[in-house]
Amino acid sequence: MRTEPVLPKRFLRACVLLLLREQPSHGYELLERLATFGYERSDPGGLYRTLRGLEQEGLVDSAWEPSRTGPERRIYQVTRAGTEELHRQARELASVQAGLDVFLSRYGEFAALRGDAGSSPSPSPSRTSSRRS
Protein backbone atom coordinates (compact mmCIF):
# COMPACT_ATOMS: atom_id res chain seq x y z
CA MET A 1 0.00 0.00 0.00
CA ARG A 2 1.54 3.30 -1.10
CA THR A 3 0.66 6.46 0.81
CA GLU A 4 0.83 10.09 -0.24
CA PRO A 5 3.97 11.89 0.98
CA VAL A 6 3.50 13.99 4.08
CA LEU A 7 4.22 17.60 3.22
CA PRO A 8 5.58 20.08 5.78
CA LYS A 9 3.05 21.93 7.93
CA ARG A 10 1.86 25.14 6.26
CA PHE A 11 3.62 24.13 3.02
CA LEU A 12 0.48 25.00 1.05
CA ARG A 13 0.81 28.64 2.17
CA ALA A 14 4.41 28.81 0.92
CA CYS A 15 3.46 27.19 -2.39
CA VAL A 16 0.55 29.58 -2.94
CA LEU A 17 2.75 32.59 -2.17
CA LEU A 18 5.41 31.36 -4.60
CA LEU A 19 2.89 30.67 -7.37
CA LEU A 20 1.33 34.12 -6.91
CA ARG A 21 4.80 35.72 -6.87
CA GLU A 22 5.43 34.08 -10.24
CA GLN A 23 2.09 35.22 -11.65
CA PRO A 24 -1.26 36.50 -10.33
CA SER A 25 -3.85 33.73 -10.69
CA HIS A 26 -7.41 32.68 -9.99
CA GLY A 27 -8.21 29.76 -7.70
CA TYR A 28 -8.80 27.06 -10.31
CA GLU A 29 -5.50 27.86 -12.02
CA LEU A 30 -3.73 27.68 -8.64
CA LEU A 31 -5.25 24.24 -8.03
CA GLU A 32 -3.78 23.01 -11.31
CA ARG A 33 -0.36 24.57 -10.66
CA LEU A 34 -0.18 23.12 -7.12
CA ALA A 35 0.16 19.61 -8.59
CA THR A 36 3.88 20.26 -9.16
CA PHE A 37 4.30 20.50 -5.37
CA GLY A 38 2.56 17.22 -4.58
CA TYR A 39 -0.99 18.53 -4.18
CA GLU A 40 -2.38 16.28 -6.90
CA ARG A 41 -5.55 15.56 -4.93
CA SER A 42 -5.75 19.05 -3.57
CA ASP A 43 -8.95 20.03 -1.89
CA PRO A 44 -10.40 23.24 -3.41
CA GLY A 45 -11.95 24.23 -0.07
CA GLY A 46 -8.55 24.04 1.61
CA LEU A 47 -7.02 26.25 -1.08
CA TYR A 48 -9.76 28.88 -0.78
CA ARG A 49 -9.50 28.86 3.04
CA THR A 50 -5.75 29.38 2.67
CA LEU A 51 -6.27 32.23 0.19
CA ARG A 52 -8.79 33.92 2.52
CA GLY A 53 -6.37 33.59 5.44
CA LEU A 54 -3.48 35.00 3.40
CA GLU A 55 -5.71 37.89 2.33
CA GLN A 56 -6.80 38.61 5.92
CA GLU A 57 -3.13 38.69 6.95
CA GLY A 58 -2.35 41.18 4.18
CA LEU A 59 -0.09 38.72 2.33
CA VAL A 60 -2.37 38.46 -0.72
CA ASP A 61 -4.74 40.89 -2.46
CA SER A 62 -7.61 39.94 -4.74
CA ALA A 63 -9.90 41.64 -7.23
CA TRP A 64 -12.71 40.52 -9.49
CA GLU A 65 -11.82 40.44 -13.19
CA PRO A 66 -14.01 39.61 -16.18
CA SER A 67 -13.52 36.24 -17.83
CA ARG A 68 -13.66 35.64 -21.58
CA THR A 69 -15.41 32.33 -21.06
CA GLY A 70 -17.83 32.86 -18.20
CA PRO A 71 -18.51 34.74 -14.97
CA GLU A 72 -16.03 37.09 -13.33
CA ARG A 73 -13.14 35.44 -11.48
CA ARG A 74 -11.30 36.55 -8.39
CA ILE A 75 -7.64 37.07 -9.28
CA TYR A 76 -5.11 36.83 -6.44
CA GLN A 77 -1.71 38.48 -6.28
CA VAL A 78 0.99 38.54 -3.63
CA THR A 79 1.64 41.76 -1.68
CA ARG A 80 4.99 43.14 -0.56
CA ALA A 81 4.36 41.62 2.90
CA GLY A 82 3.51 38.33 1.16
CA THR A 83 6.83 38.37 -0.69
CA GLU A 84 8.65 38.95 2.60
CA GLU A 85 6.73 36.04 4.16
CA LEU A 86 7.62 33.89 1.15
CA HIS A 87 11.34 34.64 1.74
CA ARG A 88 10.99 33.74 5.44
CA GLN A 89 9.22 30.47 4.67
CA ALA A 90 11.78 29.59 1.99
CA ARG A 91 14.58 30.01 4.55
CA GLU A 92 12.71 27.71 6.96
CA LEU A 93 12.21 25.10 4.25
CA ALA A 94 15.90 25.29 3.30
CA SER A 95 16.83 24.55 6.89
CA VAL A 96 14.41 21.59 6.99
CA GLN A 97 15.84 20.37 3.69
CA ALA A 98 19.37 20.48 5.11
CA GLY A 99 18.27 18.25 7.99
CA LEU A 100 16.48 15.86 5.63
CA ASP A 101 19.55 15.69 3.37
CA VAL A 102 21.73 14.69 6.33
CA PHE A 103 19.20 12.05 7.42
CA LEU A 104 18.83 10.56 3.93
CA SER A 105 22.58 10.55 3.37
CA ARG A 106 23.21 8.68 6.62
CA TYR A 107 20.30 6.33 5.98
CA GLY A 108 21.64 5.68 2.48
CA GLU A 109 24.94 4.48 3.96
CA PHE A 110 23.29 1.21 5.00
CA ALA A 111 20.06 0.95 3.05
CA ALA A 112 19.00 1.24 -0.54
CA LEU A 113 16.02 3.56 -0.75
CA ARG A 114 13.23 1.89 -2.69
CA GLY A 115 9.64 2.79 -3.42
CA ASP A 116 8.29 -0.12 -1.37
CA ALA A 117 8.21 0.98 2.26
CA GLY A 118 7.43 -2.49 3.59
CA SER A 119 10.71 -4.16 2.66
CA SER A 120 13.55 -4.31 5.11
CA PRO A 121 16.76 -2.61 4.09
CA SER A 122 19.52 -4.84 2.84
CA PRO A 123 23.03 -4.22 4.12
CA SER A 124 25.35 -2.28 1.86
CA PRO A 125 28.20 -4.23 0.20
CA SER A 126 30.86 -2.51 2.33
CA ARG A 127 29.16 -3.65 5.55
CA THR A 128 28.80 -7.29 4.40
CA SER A 129 32.42 -7.47 3.29
CA SER A 130 33.63 -6.21 6.68
CA ARG A 131 31.54 -8.89 8.44
CA ARG A 132 33.21 -11.65 6.43
CA SER A 133 36.72 -10.62 7.50
C-alpha positions in Angstrom: 0.0 0.0 0.0 1.5 3.3 -1.1 0.7 6.5 0.8 0.8 10.1 -0.2 4.0 11.9 1.0 3.5 14.0 4.1 4.2 17.6 3.2 5.6 20.1 5.8 3.0 21.9 7.9 1.9 25.1 6.3 3.6 24.1 3.0 0.5 25.0 1.0 0.8 28.6 2.2 4.4 28.8 0.9 3.5 27.2 -2.4 0.6 29.6 -2.9 2.8 32.6 -2.2 5.4 31.4 -4.6 2.9 30.7 -7.4 1.3 34.1 -6.9 4.8 35.7 -6.9 5.4 34.1 -10.2 2.1 35.2 -11.6 -1.3 36.5 -10.3 -3.9 33.7 -10.7 -7.4 32.7 -10.0 -8.2 29.8 -7.7 -8.8 27.1 -10.3 -5.5 27.9 -12.0 -3.7 27.7 -8.6 -5.2 24.2 -8.0 -3.8 23.0 -11.3 -0.4 24.6 -10.7 -0.2 23.1 -7.1 0.2 19.6 -8.6 3.9 20.3 -9.2 4.3 20.5 -5.4 2.6 17.2 -4.6 -1.0 18.5 -4.2 -2.4 16.3 -6.9 -5.5 15.6 -4.9 -5.8 19.1 -3.6 -8.9 20.0 -1.9 -10.4 23.2 -3.4 -12.0 24.2 -0.1 -8.5 24.0 1.6 -7.0 26.3 -1.1 -9.8 28.9 -0.8 -9.5 28.9 3.0 -5.7 29.4 2.7 -6.3 32.2 0.2 -8.8 33.9 2.5 -6.4 33.6 5.4 -3.5 35.0 3.4 -5.7 37.9 2.3 -6.8 38.6 5.9 -3.1 38.7 7.0 -2.3 41.2 4.2 -0.1 38.7 2.3 -2.4 38.5 -0.7 -4.7 40.9 -2.5 -7.6 39.9 -4.7 -9.9 41.6 -7.2 -12.7 40.5 -9.5 -11.8 40.4 -13.2 -14.0 39.6 -16.2 -13.5 36.2 -17.8 -13.7 35.6 -21.6 -15.4 32.3 -21.1 -17.8 32.9 -18.2 -18.5 34.7 -15.0 -16.0 37.1 -13.3 -13.1 35.4 -11.5 -11.3 36.5 -8.4 -7.6 37.1 -9.3 -5.1 36.8 -6.4 -1.7 38.5 -6.3 1.0 38.5 -3.6 1.6 41.8 -1.7 5.0 43.1 -0.6 4.4 41.6 2.9 3.5 38.3 1.2 6.8 38.4 -0.7 8.7 39.0 2.6 6.7 36.0 4.2 7.6 33.9 1.2 11.3 34.6 1.7 11.0 33.7 5.4 9.2 30.5 4.7 11.8 29.6 2.0 14.6 30.0 4.6 12.7 27.7 7.0 12.2 25.1 4.2 15.9 25.3 3.3 16.8 24.6 6.9 14.4 21.6 7.0 15.8 20.4 3.7 19.4 20.5 5.1 18.3 18.2 8.0 16.5 15.9 5.6 19.5 15.7 3.4 21.7 14.7 6.3 19.2 12.1 7.4 18.8 10.6 3.9 22.6 10.5 3.4 23.2 8.7 6.6 20.3 6.3 6.0 21.6 5.7 2.5 24.9 4.5 4.0 23.3 1.2 5.0 20.1 1.0 3.1 19.0 1.2 -0.5 16.0 3.6 -0.7 13.2 1.9 -2.7 9.6 2.8 -3.4 8.3 -0.1 -1.4 8.2 1.0 2.3 7.4 -2.5 3.6 10.7 -4.2 2.7 13.5 -4.3 5.1 16.8 -2.6 4.1 19.5 -4.8 2.8 23.0 -4.2 4.1 25.3 -2.3 1.9 28.2 -4.2 0.2 30.9 -2.5 2.3 29.2 -3.7 5.5 28.8 -7.3 4.4 32.4 -7.5 3.3 33.6 -6.2 6.7 31.5 -8.9 8.4 33.2 -11.6 6.4 36.7 -10.6 7.5 
